[in-house]
Amino acid sequence: RNRPQADTAYYFAGSALDAVAKDVVAPFEPVNFDKLPDELREKDGKWFTVHKLNIAFLVNKKLVKETPESWADLLKSEYKNSIVYLDPRSTGQGQVVVFGAAFGNDGDMDNIQPGIDYLARLHNSGNVLRTVGTTPYAQFLKGEIPIWIGYENDGLKAKYKDGMGDDIDVVIPKEASAAAPYAISMVKNGPNPSSAKLWLNYIMTDEGQATFAEGYVRPSVPGVKLSPEVADKMPDAPQIHPIDIVKATALKADIDTGWSKAVLGD
């Protein structure tokens, strides 16, 4: 706050809410700002979503005979001791998994209980191998995890960049999934405000959004045309719903206590 070093800040959108509350970011409305849904931007431009990370099933085909396509499939007995996901009490990704499970089981941003109830059923079925406190990407690559309920981009990175190739399936569950928004802001009293505006404008153009998508993240600006190579790896998935980060942040304590009680009996 007293001596900012950065011109812009990039973070999970929940952190953007903290930055606004602490008055360390400045308003700026970049190119395409008006195209963003209300839940993907702060009304004055103090943060806005640059891309989304989507909940998917990352399936090691060497360890799993039949790839699950839905939340309902994960409850099948053939997936006993196969599923790993991040603890929602300590990780943002775990929180987003709860929303994905809620969306896939007739819940919504105003009713997350179906997601908590679903995860309790998943644990009771014996299909959860463990929940973890840090991203288990290295363990997944080593073949230690049959099914990881995680982020789509990690699966695509494993498939196309880190050697798993055809040994992995990356599945957006067919009922519904959740998208976690990642945001960017202009830093208040940053050293180079003009440079900040140039950068923020560029990354929110269609070209900038398409460039970000080369890292297997989905653009936040609707209608951005991706190169055929990238688009083929991330086909349209209309069942993906972005979470409302303001509501999600307000629900964190409810998710923590609800999940602990339903899954752990605490």
N, C-alpha and C positions, 0 to 999 in steps of 0.2 A: 504493500500500500504506500509506503513512504518513499521508496526508490524502485519503481518497477523496472525490471530488466527485459521483459518480453513485450512484444507488440500485440500478440494474440495468444489466446489460451484455447486448447483443444482437450475435451474431456467427456466422460460419460455425462449425459445431460443432468443427472441428479447433482453433480458437482457444480454445474452452472447455476443451479438454484442457490447454492451456498455462496457462490461468487457474487450473485446479485444482492443477496442479503448482507454481505460484508462490504458492498459498495466498492468493488475492485474492478468492475467492468463498465464499459461505456456503451451507450446506444449507437447502433449503426445498422442501417437497413441496406443489405447488399443487393446485387442483381438477383432476381427471382425470389426475393423475400416474400412478396405477396402471393406466390404460388404455394407456399408451405401451408399445410393445415395449421390451425390455431394451436394444437397441442404440440407442434414441432417448432415453436418459436415463442420468444418473449415478446410481448406486444410492442415494446419500444425498440426491439432489436438488440437487447443486452445479451441475448444468446439466441442461436438458431441452429437447427440440426443440419449437419453436413452429410451424414449418411446413417444407415441403420444396420444393426447386426441382428440376424434372425435366428431363433431357436430351431434347431434341426436335430435329427437323429444321425449320429456319426457311427456307422456300422462297419466293423472289421469282418469282412466276408470270409476270412480264414477261420474265424471263431464262431460265426453265426451262419447256419445253413440257409435260413429264409429271412430276408430283410423285412423288418416291420415297416408298415406304411402309415400307421395311424397310432394315436394314443391308445385306442382299444387293443390293437395288436400287442402292445408292450405288456399287457396283462396276461398273455398266453403263457402256459406252463413251459413252453419250449425255451423261454428266456430266463429260466431260473438262474439266479446269481450272475446276471450278465450286465446289469445296468449301473452306470455311474453318472452322477450329476453333482453340481456344486451346491454346498450348503447355503440355503437362502438367508440364514441368519448372519452370515459373515461375508457374502459375496454378492455383487450386483448381478452377475450372471444367474446365480441361484434364485434371486428374486424374479428375474425375467422368466425362468423356467416355470415358476408358480403361475405367472400370468399366462404363459403359453398353455399350460395344462388347464387353466381356467377357461381360456378362449376355446379350447378343444373339447370342453365338457359343458357347454351351454352357459358359461359364466361371462362376465365382462368387467370393465373397469370399476363398476359399482357393485360387483358381486364376485369376489375372488374365492369364496368358499368352495365352489366346485373344483378349483385347482388344488386346494389343500386336501380336500376329500379324496381326489384322484390319487395324489401322491401317497396318501395313507394306504389306499388300496394296493398301490404298486409295492409298497414296503411289505404289507401283509401277505402279498402273493409270494414273497420270497425271491422276487426277481431283481431286487436292488442289491448289487454287490457291495456298494458303499457310497456314501456322500463324502466329498472332499472339500478342503478349504482353499486350495489353489488350483489353478487350471492344470489339468493332467495331460497336457499335450504330449510331452515326452513319453509318458507311460503309454499313451494311446499309440504313438508311432512304434513303440517297442513291442506291441502286441499284447499288452497286459490288460486291455479293456475291450470287451466284446462290443458294447454299445455305450456311447457317451451322448447324453442329452446335453448338447452344447451349442456353440455358435456355428452357423453355416460356413463362415469364412475360414474357420480353423479346419473344417473338413475338406474344403476345396483346396486349401493350402497343402494339407497332407496328401491329397490326391494328385495335384498338379505340380507341386514344387518340391515336396519332401519325400517322394519315392513310393508312396503307397499305390498309386495308379489304380488298376482295376480291383485291388483288394479292399477298397472302401466304397461304400454307398453313402451318399449325403442326401437325406430325405427330409423334406418339409412335411410334417404330418398333415394328412389329407383333411382332417376336420378343421383345423385352424392352428396358427402359430402366432408368436409374439415377436415384435421387432423392437430392439433396444435402440433408442436414439443417442447418437454421439454428436455433441454440440461444439460450437466454436464461438468465441467472443472477441471483441476488441478490448484490450486492457486499458483501464482508465489511467490517464497520464503516462501512457507508454512512451518510450523514447522516439518512436518513428510512426506517428499516427497516419501519415500519408501512405507509408509503405503498408501499414496494417490494412488500410482501406483497399489498396490495390490487391493485396493477397486475398482478402475476404471476398471481394468482388469476383476475382478469378475463380476461386474454388466453388463458387455458387453458380457460375456460368454452366451451360450444358457441357462445354469442353472440360471444365474443371471437374465437374461431377463424373463424367465418363472416365477421366484419369484416375480419380479415387477408386472407381469401380474395378479397375485393373487389379486391385488388392482383394477382390471378391467381397466387397461391401456393396450394399444396395443404395443407390442415390436417394437423397431425401426429396429432391425436386422432382415432381411428377413429370412423366413424359420424356425424360432424358433418353436419347438414343445411344445405345451402347454398341461397341464394335461387335461384329458377328462372333468373333472368337470369345469375347467376354459374355455376350448374351447367351450363347449356347451353354455356358457353364452355370448361368443363373437364370433359368427360364422363369417366365412369369408365374407367380404364385399368389393369386388373389386372396387366398385364405390367410395371408400374413396380415396381422393388424398391429399398427404401432401402439405402444403403450403411451398413455397420457402421463408425462413425467411428473407433473404437479400432483396428480392423484396418486401415482405410484409412490412418490416420496412420502405423502401423507399416510399411505397404507403400510409402510415398512414395519412399524411396530406390531400391527395386526397380523402381518404375515409371519413375523418372527415368533410371536406367541402362539398363533394358530397352528403353524407347522410343527412347532415343538410339542404341543399338546397332542396333535393328531398322529404324528409320526413316531415321536419318542416317548409319548406318554407323560411328558413333563408338565 
